[in-house]
Amino acid sequence: MAKYIQITITAGKKSDCEKIASSLLDKKLAACVQILGLIESHYWWKNKKEKSKEWLCIIKSKSSLFKKAEKEIIKIHPYKVPEIIAVPITDGSKDYINWLKGAVKNG
């Protein structure tokens, strides 16, 4: 398993992303959270095709912290079923990876 991950989430309001980002950073569960938006999402919900404007968060963290980060996101996120997807960071610049390693707590 990769040691570091990138987690993506979406939310309907920028303020929800900012709350999540602040909490994850305060608890050292994320080294960095980037908030991008607005994006347009197309998806199925309750057997109906939907479309909505959302904000996208890209979160850098450690694999070992994913469950704690997920729990914190769910606690704050207003969606009933929030998107919380982690993908491995398989490589990166040495300086960036060292920074990421030092910016989050051991776990």
Secondary structure, DSSP 4 states (H G I P E B T S, - for coil): --SEEEEEEEES-HHHHHHHHHHHHHTTS-SEEEEEEEEEEEEEETTEEEEEEEEEEEEEEEGGGHHHHHHHHHHH--SSS--EEEEEE----HHHHHHHHHHS---
